[in-house]
Amino acid sequence: MASDDEVRQASDQFYAALNSMLNGDAGPMGDIWSHEDDVSTMHPLGGRELGWDAVRASWEGAADAFSSGSVTLADLVVRIVGDAAYTLGVEQLDAAVGDTRIDSEFRVTNLYRREGGAWKMVHHHTDADAATQQALGLA
């Protein structure tokens, strides 16, 4: 039986990889994501990526765009359903995109599944607030 602690550890690994990405290195994302065709992302900057190749490319593109960044997770909720789990929370982002500094909160849902005894991420979804969309020219 899976424990909340295992999923919390997978979440911690994802946020460590996300912090690396916000400082230009998307490499650690490859360690925590499933590499299957059914993985997906819906980033706060828009779009929807399906399949590992598209998901990986989205993180690599974000690593090229962001710098001097950090993200923390608050209000973590963990739910386990068999060999799948999801987490809910609020991300606090502080990062630069070009000359624009972003300091925002995002609601987040992450989904994981057990693969080969390890929890791997299969979906990441964040909602962008209006201020962030405006700062990035998306609104």
Sequence and secondary structure as in RCSB ss.txt:
>XXXX:A:sequence
MASDDEVRQASDQFYAALNSMLNGDAGPMGDIWSHEDDVSTMHPLGGRELGWDAVRASWEGAADAFSSGSVTLAD
LVVRIVGDAAYTLGVEQLDAAVGDTRIDSEFRVTNLYRREGGAWKMVHHHTDADAATQQALGLA
>XXXX:A:secstr
   HHHHHHHHHHHHHHHHHHTTT  TTHHHHB  STT EEE TTS  EESHHHHHHHHHHHHHHEEEEEEEEEE
EEEEEETTEEEEEEEEEEEEEETTEEEEEEEEEEEEEEEETTEEEEEEEEE   HHHHHHTT  
